Amino acid sequence: MGVALVMTIFVMSPIISQVHDKAWMPYMNGEITQKQLYEQGMKPLRAFMLQQTREKDLALFVKYAGLQKPQTQDDIPTHVVVPGFILSELRTSFQISFIIFIPFLVIDMVVASVLMSMGMMMLPPVLVALPFKILLFVMVDGWYLIVKSLLDSFHIAGG
């Protein structure tokens, strides 16, 4: 959870800065109304979400919201953008987790096969495979690869 929190703050910091500068500070200085605060604050958030959202996912929620085909991204209401963004992020997270899962599955299969061939049916393969999984994760610099994959999944500067 700590990694998720730190990554969220890192990825969202430019957006948070834009909301602070363009919406929050003018509101606190009495230059704009509360409605304008919402509108100005949502612009960077919507732009970020729309940049990360697959068109197919967005079209699904536009269809089920009963909306006409939008001409521009501004025509799509926020209550449609948010679930489209979430669906796109879920897809990305499942792809990353599947890529992580495959090598661990191979290790489980190899260890189980070796133990069975040695006649050690009573020894749980998980007990033997776990140190190999940890070793593999450390040897390939797993945390770096996970964080890099997460950052690459966002269309941010430097990525």
N, C-alpha and C positions, 0 to 999 in steps of 0.2 A: 504494500500500500504506500510505503514511503517513496518508492521509485515512481509509482504512478502520480503521486502528488507533486514530486519535484519535476517530473517530465511535463505535467500539465502546466505548472507555473512557468517553466521554461518556454514551452511552445506558445502559451497564451500571453506572455509578457508584452509583446508588441501590440497586441489587440487591447489589452488592459490599459496600456499607456495611451493609445488613441482614444479610448472611451473616457479616460481621465481628463485628457487635454481638450477634447472636442465637446464633451457633454457634461461631465461632473463639475469641472472648474467653472465653466460659464454659468451653470445652474447655481453653484455655491456663491458666485459673485452677483447673482440676481439678474444676469443678462438674458436668460432664457427661462421659459416656463417648465413645469414638470412634464407636460406632454412633449415639449421639444427635447427635454432631457432623454426621455424614452426613445424618441425617434433618432436623435443624434447618437445615442449610445448603442442602439441596435444596428446601425449601419456597418460599423467594423465587424461586429459579431456575425451579422448575416453574410457579409462578404467572405469572412473566413469559412463559415460553414458551407456556403455555396461553392467555394473553391475546392473544398475537400469532398463534396458530395458527388456521387456518380449520377449522371443524367437519368439513368434507368431507375434508380431509387427515388429520385425526385419526381419523376413522371408517375410512378406508382401512387404516391401520396397526392399528387395533383389530381389524378383520376378519381381516387376514392374520396377526395374532398368535394368532388362534384364541380370542379372549376373548369373553365374554358382553357384551352391551350394558351399559356402565357406568352406574350410577345417579348417581354424582357424579364430579367431576374427580379426587378422591382415589383412586377405583377404577382409574384408568388408570396403569399402571406407567410409570416414567421411560423405560424402553427403548422405549416406544411414543410417548411425548410428544416425544422428541428428533427422530426422523425426521419426524414430523408438522410440527414447528416448522421444520425445515430445508426441507421441501417448500414450506411456505407462504412462506418467505423467498425461495426460488428463484423462485417465481411473481412475487413483488413485484419482484425484481431484473430479471427479464425484461421486465416491464411498463415499468419505468423506462428500461431500455436501449432498448426499442423506441421509446419516445417521443423519446429522444435521437437515435436512428438515422434517423427519418423526415425531419427537416429536412436532414440531411447527404445523404441519398439524393436529395432534391429538388435540392440544389445540384449533385450529380454529374450528374443527368439534364440540368439546364439547361446546365451548362458543356459537357457532351458534345454536346448539340444545337447550341449556338452554334458550337462548334469544327467540327462536321461541316458546318454550313451555310456556314461560311467556307472550307471545303475544307481544313482543317488536320487531316487524318486521321493524320498521323504524330506530332502533338503529344499526349502522354498527357493525358487529361482530369484525372487525379489531380494532375498538376503544377500545373494552373491552379486546380483546385477547392480544394486544401488551404488556400491563404491566405484564401479566402472562408469556409471552414469555421471557421478560427481566428478570423477577424473576427466572424463571427456569434456564436460562442461567447463572445467577449469582450463584444460589444455587448449581448447579452441577459443578461450576468452569469451565465454558465453554471455556475461553481462554486457560487454561491449557490443556484441552482435545483436542482442535484444534491443538495447537502447538505439543503436544505429538503425535497425529495422523500423523501430517506432518513429524515429525522426525522419527517415526516408519516406515513411508513409504520409507525411504531411508535406504540403507544397510550401515550404518556408525558405527564406533566404539562406543560402549556403548549402541547401539540401539537394 
